Amino acid sequence: MFEQVGFEAATVRSIGAEAGVSAAAVYIYFDGKEGLVLAACELKVTALKARLGALEREASGPMGHAFAILETTTAWALQNLDVYELLLAGTGVQGSEKIWALGRELDAACLRELETALVAFMGRSPDDRARVETGARALWAVANGVICLCRRLDCPEAIGPLLSAAVTPVLKEIVTAEVDTLGAASPHRAASVH
């Protein structure tokens, strides 16, 4: 209903009618329209967070982990465009603090996962912290750009090559900056880039 007529035009009565229940029944379980949206978004966000948490064990090295995070979040966003746009693309319900907070929580969770992957490559010193945060934000911005581009151009579901083409230069820059900082990369670090 929200997609068809918009959040403001959809009423609890029309949503209940579509679901085959009364408006009063909707209020038993949800705090109005905002509660319905929040419940639907929370289910999808929880599923994404669980998937992101499993990626580190499956990834082949820190850079593989970073790319897997971006690939997973991009695929999730394109499969759940309604939730992505509501929480992360600035099209949220006006005045909904709870929905805004859930979007910020999802954004922070994705950045934390990227930072975890980059820390494994870049290190944990105080100087590294700023580079890790900057690198994670750059990668996250690129992924969001790919999502917006795919949304606008109606890209096919297999977006791995497009994401790779967009993310690879950023990853190379992160690796180059790390190698420059180290003076010369150790064989272990150089191997972990591939």
N, C-alpha and C positions, 0 to 999 in steps of 0.2 A: 504494500500500500504506500509506504514512504517513497519508494522508487517511482511508482505510477503517478501519484498525485502530489508528492512532496510532503515534508514533515508537517508543515503548518496546516495544509488542507486535510490531511488524514485525521480522522477523529477516532476516539476510543470506540465509539458506537460502530463506525464503519469497519474498523479493524475486527471488532468482536463479531460483526455480521459475516465478514469474510471467513472468519475462523469457525463460524457456526455456534457462537456463544453470545451471551448478553454482555453489554458494557460492564455491568456489575460484576460479572464473572472475571473479566479482565482485571478489574481493580482488586480482586481478591489476591491475585498473584503478582501483580505489577503495579508500580507507582505511576500509573498513567503511561502516556506515550514515551516519555523519557526512560521509564523503567523497562519498557519493551525493547527499545533500541539498545539500551545498556546491556540487557540480558543476552540479546543476540550477538552483540559485539564481543562481550566477555567470553562467550563460548569459543568464538573463532580466534580471539587473541590468546586464550589459554592453550589452544591446540598449536598455534604457531610457536609460542614460548617453549612448549614441550619438545617440539621438533628442533628448535634451535639448540636446546640444551643437550640433545643427543649428537649434534654434529661434530663436536670436538673429538669424540671417540671414533668417529667414522672418517675423519679428514686425514689427508696425507700431507702433514706438515702445516705450519702456521698459515702460509699463503693459500694453501688448498682449503684450510678451514675458513679463512676470510672470504674466499670466493664462494664456498658452499653456503655461508651465511647470506651473502648477497643474492645468490641464486634462489635459495629457499624463500627469502622474504619477498623477492620480486615475483616469483611464481605465486606465492600466497596472495600478494596484493592484486595480481591480475585475476586470480580466481575469486577474490572477495572484494571487487572494486567498490561495492557499496560501503563496506566497512572501512576499507583503506581511505576512501575519499572523506568519509565522515570523521575518522580519527586523525588522519595524517595529512590530508591535502587541503585543509583549511575550509572545508565545506560543512563543518560541524553544525550541529543544532545550535542556533543562537541562544545564548544565555544558559547553556547546559554545562554547569561546572563539572558534573560527574563524567560526562562524555569527553569533555576537554581533558580532564585528568587521566582518563583511560588512554587517550591518544598520546599524552605526554609520557605515560608509563610505558607504552609500547615503543615509542621513539627511544626512550632511555634504555630499554631492554635490548633493542637492536644495537645501539651504540656500545653498550657494555659487552655484548658478544663479540663485536668487531674489535674492541679494545683488548679483549682477552686473547684473540687470535694474534693481534699485532704485538702485544707484550711478549708473547712467546718468541717472536722474531727480533724485536727491537730492544728488549731489556726492561729493567724495572727501576733504574736510577731516577732521581728527581728530574734530571734533564730529559730523560726518555719519556716521562709522563706527558709532557706538552706535545712531543712529536707523535706519541701514540694517540692522544685525543684528536689532534689535527688530522692524522691519517684516517682515523675511524670516521670522523665527520666528512672528510673528502669522499671516502668510499660510499658512505651512506647517501650523500648528496648525489653522487653519480647514479646510484641505484634508483633513487627517487626520480631522477631525470629520465632514466630508461622507462620506468613505470609510466610516467606522464606521456612520454613519446609513444609508447605502445598503446596507451589509452586513446590518444588523439588519432593515431594512424591505424588503429584496429589491427595491431600486429598479430601474427600467428602465436599459438601457445608456446611453441618451442623458441624461446627467446635467448637461449644460452649463447649463441654466437653474437647476438647484438649486445648482451650484457658483457660478454668477454671483451668485445671490441671497445666498449666504453670504459671498463674497469682496468684492463691491462695497462694502459698508460699511467693510470694513477698508482697501481701496484708497482710498476717499474720505477716511478718517481720516488715512492716510499723506499724501495730497495736501494736505489741509487743514493738517496739521502743517507740511508743507514750505512752504506759502504763508504761514502765520503766521510761520515762521522768517525767510522772505525779506522780510517786510513787505508786499510786493505781488508777485505772481507776474509774471514777464516773459511776454509773449505766447507765446514759444517754449515755456516750461514749461507754461503753461495749456493750450496746444494739445496738448502731448504726453500730457495726462491722458486725453484722449478717444481 
